[in-house]
Structures are given as structure tokens and as C-alpha cells.
Amino acid sequence: MRYSGFRVIKEALTGHRGWGPAWRDPEPKPSYDILIIGGGGHGLATAYYLASIYGRHRVAVLEKGWIGGGNVGRNTTIIRSNYLLDGNEPFYEFSLQLWEGLEQELNYNAMVSQRGILNLIHSDAQRDAFIRRGNAMRMHGADAELLSTAQIKARYPFLNTETARFPIKGGLAQHRGGTVRHDAVAWGYARAADQLGVDILQNCEVTGLVIENGTCTGVETTRGPIKAGKVGVCVAGSSSRVMAHAGMRLPIESHVLQAFVSEGLKPVLPGVVTFGAGHFYVSQSDKGGLVFGGDIDGYNSYAQRGNLPVVEDVCEGGMAIFPMLGRARLLRMWGGIMDMSMDGSPIIDRTPIDGLYFNGGWCYGGFKATPASGYAYAHLLATDAPHPTATAYRLDRFATGHMIDEKGMGNQPNLH
Ligand SMILES: Cc1cc2nc3c(=O)[nH]c(=O)nc-3n(C[C@H](O)[C@H](O)[C@H](O)COP(=O)(O)OP(=O)(O)OC[C@H]3O[C@@H](n4cnc5c(N)ncnc54)[C@H](O)[C@@H]3O)c2cc1C
């Protein structure tokens, strides 16, 4: 069924009896050409592009819980492509371009809102670094604009620009950045992949990888064994646990990252604002809540909830720059498990085991990467060659020294 305004009107007039499930709930088949482990945004996007671009339809996505229950439905919804390094910027710009046409392609309202993102500058050295980054972005075809304090004050009059511990000395804006309704991305990809024949198997936890003579030939699951030509692992915060089934240790630590939503307010925040000096970022949802976050919880964990010291730290960071935040009540908070790679950049690569592929290490920045990650992983799984935008995301770079240390705009696992 295609979704459209006409359809909404028709259903409204006929008692909403015509809506069907957005995707099927099939029984697992004994074998598939390609199995994707993990029904998060990246896994579902991979399955969708495998079917839509590469014509691979004997594909299943195995999800231990429910679609949208992982980080894809837990993040703070920010998309952007404001990276510095050659290994990263073309990939994230490709992703932003895919976001721009995604709703039409999937026929799904994911509430893609290019309301802009602003990174605040607090020192002359930071301005130099941001100018360099803005130039790198523009050389790769992304948009970037350096804003003065006066320009920022005009758009965000309530920011404390003068007397804060870190006075605001300008900002780097990416006007094409913004927010996307996170769980709608999972639902949109799931529905579109299902329509192309992909089996989405929920409540199907992978409990083992079948490896025979150095080749991965299938998986053990809570719904029985399934054979596969290729197996793509795509489980974000659970990467280390799943790859341990293949005897592999990854250059990844799992930490909790928390998100917070205030009570609904009238529109006060037109775009996304990030405050790097205090590690705080905020946007306003369409329902009016201020959606914000900050640092990860410092200890390793596989729990999808965090602890109070970080709540205090994040709110302090917000208050330092937005004194008005202290008058809003916190409505909800939750946590997700971050797959923190040791250089802050992701991995999309084959493994030393034939037929076993790995996608992970997204740290706290993988939501914006969802379309490009799925596209690049599908390319790798279908062709056995890396996608041109993802050639740097090699698993062996930690052994060979070809790290992609983004620092400043990427993630900084070394700080935790
Ligand atoms: C609070 C928070 C804020 C964030 N903010 C942003 C942001 O603003 N912008 C941004 O770009 N990124 C952000 N991120 C990061 C982003 O959400 C993640 O990097 C990204 O969602 C990870 O990819 P995914 O969607 O595939 O992960 P997930 O949705 O976590 O998918 C992985 C799936 O694998 C499943 N799984 C695990 N083990 C197994 C198994 N054994 N068998 C079967 N299935 C299994 C899990 O149940 C899960 O559904 C944030 C994350 C959090 C938690």
C-alpha cells in the first residue's frame, strides 16, 4: 500500500479500516543468500539497499528485540556532515544527500527537517580549527558558514554570549544539517525492505555463528539455525558480544549514552545547537520538548540505561550556556549502548573469516550515517569491494596505524 495524502483522507472517511501492517511477520526460512544480524537503522538500510540497488532479495534481518528498540530509536535525532578528514567527510556528505531524498524514496514520512546545526566557538584557537573544518567541508561539496556572535544572537537571543564561563565568539553553521524522527527511519526502511521481499525476523536473537573451515556458513538463533551465503553483523552496541562468537576481539568498548527530553515548550529553538566546550547539544522536537544530551557514562556497560552523575553533568553543561534551561522540567530520559571505536570512526569491512562481514564502531554519531552506512555495507556484501566513500573504514587500521582520528567533531573515546 502506498502512503499519500489522498490515502489519509480516504481512510479518515472510511473508519481507518484499510491500513495493513507495515511489514510482514514471516517464519524464518532454512537458508538465505545474505543474513543481516541487527534490525537497527543500519541493518535495515543495508537490507533495503541490497534489494533495491543490488537486486538481492533472499535476504533476512535478524533482530533480537523489536524494530526500533535499539539506538536507532534512542538517539537525539541529529543529522549533519560537518567532518574534517578525507576518510570521513565524503561519507557523511553522501549520507546527508541520501537523507535529502529518503522520504520520497521510501514513501515514508520520517520528518526530515533541515533546520540547521550550529557549533559554538569559544576561543580563537577553536575558531581557527572550525574555519579549517568549514573549508574542508566546502571542498567536499558540503555547505558551511562561519557566523559572528551578533548573527548567533539574532537567531538565538537567549544564549548567554557574554558572561558565561565560555563566552560565545562565533559559530560554524551547516544549514543543511538538522533532525529526523529516529524511529520512523527504522520503520520506513523496514517497510520498504519488506516490500522488496526481505524477511524481517523480530524476537530472533543470534546466539552463535557457524564457522566451518574458516568460512561462516550460518547462524544459531533463538528461532533455530539458519544457513547463509554471507553474514553481515550490524549490532552497534552489541558488536563485541556478537563478534566474540567468531572468536574476534574488536577495537571497540561499549558505553551508555543518555538522552533527555523536557516538557513541551512553545517554539524557542529554531535549529540544533552544540556546545563543545561543555559537551552539550540540544534541539526542539516538533512536539515542543527540548531534546538534549552530552557525555557518555564513563564505565563500560551493556545496559540501556545510565546513571545520575551524568544527568547532573549534562544539565550543568546546558545551564552554562542556556540559563533558561533551569526553568524547564525534565520529562523523560533513557540510554543506549554506544559502540565506541578507538579512533572515533566506524568500521565497514570484511573480516578474516570468509563470509563474515562487520559494520560497527559508530560511537555516538551513527544515526546521521544510517543511509550511507546501509548503502556502503550493501555494496560490500554484494560486491566484496568497499564502497568508494567507505574505503578508509578498514578493520585492520588499528594494526596498521591508519587511524581516522577526527577529534573535535568526531567522537573522542580517549577522553572517557
Ligand atoms: C542517547 C543517544 C543519542 C544519540 N544521538 C545521536 C545523534 O544525535 N546523531 C547521530 O548521528 N547519532 C546519535 N546516536 C548514535 C546512533 O543512535 C547510533 O550510532 C546508531 O543508531 C547505531 O546504529 P543502529 O541504528 O543500527 O543501532 P541499533 O538500533 O542499536 O541496532 C542494533 C540492533 O542489533 C540488535 N542486536 C544486538 N545483538 C543481537 C543479536 N545477538 N541478535 C540479533 N540482534 C541483535 C539490537 O537489538 C539492535 O536493535 C545517539 C545514540 C544514543 C543512545
Ligand as a Chemical Component Dictionary entry (heavy atoms), coordinates in Angstrom:
data_LIG
# 
_chem_comp.id                   LIG 
_chem_comp.type                 NON-POLYMER 
_chem_comp.pdbx_formal_charge   0 
_chem_comp.three_letter_code    LIG 
# 
loop_
_chem_comp_atom.comp_id 
_chem_comp_atom.atom_id 
_chem_comp_atom.alt_atom_id 
_chem_comp_atom.type_symbol 
_chem_comp_atom.charge 
_chem_comp_atom.model_Cartn_x 
_chem_comp_atom.model_Cartn_y 
_chem_comp_atom.model_Cartn_z 
_chem_comp_atom.pdbx_ordinal 
LIG C1  C1  C 0 21.168 8.804   23.556 1  
LIG C2  C2  C 0 21.759 8.699   22.185 2  
LIG C3  C3  C 0 21.879 9.822   21.396 3  
LIG C4  C4  C 0 22.432 9.746   20.124 4  
LIG N1  N1  N 0 22.405 10.852  19.330 5  
LIG C5  C5  C 0 22.805 10.762  18.045 6  
LIG C6  C6  C 0 22.631 11.872  17.166 7  
LIG O1  O1  O 0 22.051 12.898  17.546 8  
LIG N2  N2  N 0 23.087 11.771  15.901 9  
LIG C7  C7  C 0 23.714 10.646  15.459 10 
LIG O2  O2  O 0 24.164 10.628  14.320 11 
LIG N3  N3  N 0 23.846 9.541   16.241 12 
LIG C8  C8  C 0 23.395 9.576   17.532 13 
LIG N4  N4  N 0 23.472 8.460   18.340 14 
LIG C9  C9  C 0 24.124 7.242   17.832 15 
LIG C10 C10 C 0 23.233 6.400   16.948 16 
LIG O3  O3  O 0 21.954 6.240   17.514 17 
LIG C11 C11 C 0 23.883 5.026   16.730 18 
LIG O4  O4  O 0 25.244 5.179   16.338 19 
LIG C12 C12 C 0 23.180 4.218   15.629 20 
LIG O5  O5  O 0 21.792 4.224   15.818 21 
LIG C13 C13 C 0 23.711 2.787   15.653 22 
LIG O6  O6  O 0 23.232 2.022   14.556 23 
LIG P1  P1  P 0 21.864 1.173   14.556 24 
LIG O7  O7  O 0 20.734 2.107   14.341 25 
LIG O8  O8  O 0 21.988 0.108   13.564 26 
LIG O9  O9  O 0 21.858 0.594   16.044 27 
LIG P2  P2  P 0 20.704 -0.166  16.848 28 
LIG O10 O10 O 0 19.374 0.458   16.625 29 
LIG O11 O11 O 0 21.187 -0.284  18.255 30 
LIG O12 O12 O 0 20.674 -1.584  16.129 31 
LIG C14 C14 C 0 21.407 -2.717  16.531 32 
LIG C15 C15 C 0 20.401 -3.831  16.731 33 
LIG O13 O13 O 0 21.082 -5.071  16.911 34 
LIG C16 C16 C 0 20.276 -5.858  17.753 35 
LIG N5  N5  N 0 21.075 -6.967  18.278 36 
LIG C17 C17 C 0 22.073 -6.912  19.182 37 
LIG N6  N6  N 0 22.548 -8.137  19.419 38 
LIG C18 C18 C 0 21.835 -9.005  18.628 39 
LIG C19 C19 C 0 21.863 -10.402 18.440 40 
LIG N7  N7  N 0 22.715 -11.181 19.104 41 
LIG N8  N8  N 0 20.981 -10.945 17.555 42 
LIG C20 C20 C 0 20.101 -10.172 16.874 43 
LIG N9  N9  N 0 20.041 -8.829  17.023 44 
LIG C21 C21 C 0 20.895 -8.250  17.906 45 
LIG C22 C22 C 0 19.801 -4.871  18.808 46 
LIG O14 O14 O 0 18.663 -5.347  19.494 47 
LIG C23 C23 C 0 19.539 -3.624  17.989 48 
LIG O15 O15 O 0 18.191 -3.490  17.619 49 
LIG C24 C24 C 0 22.922 8.501   19.635 50 
LIG C25 C25 C 0 22.774 7.356   20.419 51 
LIG C26 C26 C 0 22.183 7.439   21.673 52 
LIG C27 C27 C 0 21.980 6.198   22.501 53 
# 
loop_
_chem_comp_bond.comp_id 
_chem_comp_bond.atom_id_1 
_chem_comp_bond.atom_id_2 
_chem_comp_bond.value_order 
_chem_comp_bond.pdbx_ordinal 
LIG C1  C2  SING 1  
LIG C2  C3  SING 2  
LIG C2  C26 DOUB 3  
LIG C3  C4  DOUB 4  
LIG C4  N1  SING 5  
LIG C4  C24 SING 6  
LIG N1  C5  DOUB 7  
LIG C5  C6  SING 8  
LIG C5  C8  SING 9  
LIG C6  O1  DOUB 10 
LIG C6  N2  SING 11 
LIG N2  C7  SING 12 
LIG C7  O2  DOUB 13 
LIG C7  N3  SING 14 
LIG N3  C8  DOUB 15 
LIG C8  N4  SING 16 
LIG N4  C9  SING 17 
LIG N4  C24 SING 18 
LIG C9  C10 SING 19 
LIG C10 O3  SING 20 
LIG C10 C11 SING 21 
LIG C11 O4  SING 22 
LIG C11 C12 SING 23 
LIG C12 O5  SING 24 
LIG C12 C13 SING 25 
LIG C13 O6  SING 26 
LIG O6  P1  SING 27 
LIG P1  O7  DOUB 28 
LIG P1  O8  SING 29 
LIG P1  O9  SING 30 
LIG O9  P2  SING 31 
LIG P2  O10 DOUB 32 
LIG P2  O11 SING 33 
LIG P2  O12 SING 34 
LIG O12 C14 SING 35 
LIG C14 C15 SING 36 
LIG C15 O13 SING 37 
LIG C15 C23 SING 38 
LIG O13 C16 SING 39 
LIG C16 N5  SING 40 
LIG C16 C22 SING 41 
LIG N5  C17 SING 42 
LIG N5  C21 SING 43 
LIG C17 N6  DOUB 44 
LIG N6  C18 SING 45 
LIG C18 C19 SING 46 
LIG C18 C21 DOUB 47 
LIG C19 N7  SING 48 
LIG C19 N8  DOUB 49 
LIG N8  C20 SING 50 
LIG C20 N9  DOUB 51 
LIG N9  C21 SING 52 
LIG C22 O14 SING 53 
LIG C22 C23 SING 54 
LIG C23 O15 SING 55 
LIG C24 C25 DOUB 56 
LIG C25 C26 SING 57 
LIG C26 C27 SING 58 
# 
